[in-house]
Amino acid sequence: MPALAAMAASCGDYLSVEPTVDRLEITAPRRTLVVGDTLQLQATAYGARGAYATTNKLVIGWASSAPAVATVNASSGLVTAFALGRATIRAIARGKQDTVTVTVVASAVR
């Protein structure tokens, strides 16, 4: 049993119930949307030992600064464009956050 305890202790944040988050980073495949488009954002949380997988132990919340322009699903990060304008989308986990601004246009620029 001492060997198991030592191994668990060496894993630190990865086995803790509440992982420590040092920073959060949003990945956005694009930042310009046409009215009616959706965009799936991803957020990666980083701790002392690198990136964490998003699990039920680490919940990332999402919010939009302008829901009349673009909403974001609070748990999945799916953005839906509703009206022309700009919205800042924020991801939050354990007190850390990152933002990305999306611009909603009338039609695709060619």
N, C-alpha and C positions, 0 to 999 in steps of 0.2 A: 503493500500500500504506500509506503513512503516514496517509491519510484513514481507511482501514479500521481501523487500529490505534487512532486517536483515537476513532472511533465506538465500538469495542468497549470502550475504557477508560471512556467516558462512561456505558456501560450498567452498569458496576460489578457489583453483586451478582447482577443478572439473568443474566449470562453466566458467572459463576464456577461452578466445579465444586461447591463447597460453599457454598451461600448462608448468609449470617449471619442468624440469627433473633433479633430483639429481644424478641418476645413471641408467645404462642400463645393462641388464643381458641377455645373449644368452643361450637358452636351446637347446642342441644338443643331440638327442637320441643315436647317435653313432658318432665316429670321424674317422673311417676307412671306406673307400669306395672302391669298385671295379670299374675299368674303365667302364664307361657307366651308373653307378648308379646315382640316384638322392637322395637328402636328404633335407627335409624341416626343416629349422631352424626357431625358434621362438625367438623373443626378447621382453622382458618386460621392460617397463620404470617405474621407481619409483620416486615419488615426496615426498614432506613432509608428505603426508597423506597415503602413500602406493602405490600400483601398479595402473597404468593407463591402461584402455582398449585402444588398438590401434584404433584410429578413424581418421576421416579426419582432426581433429584438431591436431593430433600428428602423424606425418609421420616418419617412421623409414626407413633409407636408408641402402643399403648393398653394399659391394665392396669386391673383391678378390685381394690378393697380387700377385697371380700367375694365371691369367686367362687361360694360356696354360695348366695348371694342373686341375684347377677346377674353373668354373664360378659360379657366384651367380646372380640371378635375382635382380636387383637394388631395386625393390619395394616389392617383395614377400618373399625373403630370400630362394628361392629354389636353392640348389647347384647341379651342374651337374659335374661329374668327367670325365675328358677327357684323362689324361695321368698320368703316374707314377710320384709320387712326393708328395710334401706338399704345401698347400696353407693356408694362414691365411685369414679367413673371418671376416670382420669387420661390425658391426652394428653401425649406428650413428643416434642420435636424439638430437636436440637442444644442440649441442656442447658436448654431452656425448657419450662415445663409449664403446664397449666391443668387444673382439675378441675370436675366437676359431680357432684352427689349425686342418685341416683335412688332412689325409694321404690317398693317392690313391695308391692302389696295383693292381697287375695283376689279382689275383683271391682270392676268399675268403679263409681265413685261417681256417683250420678245426682242 
